[in-house]
Amino acid sequence: RSKFQPITITIEKGEKIIFVNDGTAIHIIENGTWEQGGGTSTFNARSYKEPGAPKVTIQVSGDSSQTIGSFNAAGIFHVYCLVHPGMNLTVIVR
């Protein structure tokens, strides 16, 4: 799969997220978001600029999982897949 399911999640402060890859694709997950512009995907570097966001740089290969967090601050945070344009996840922390 080349998208997060769901694309937005809500968690409580102090919780972690487990990324599960149930396919064969390799995903490299980092802080930030892909944005569409002019027919091409470009990275909008929000990396580490979201106060309270844990630093995210993980690789999830086929049939494996990785954990990020804890998310210790309330807010809205973003992660994306470096490999798959448009693959964004919004994390809402309450």
Secondary structure, DSSP 8 states (H G I E B T S, - for coil): --S-SSSEEEE-TT--EEEEE-SS--EEEEESEEEEETTEEEEE--TT-STT----EEEE-TTEEEEE----S-EEEEEEESSSTT-EEEEEE-
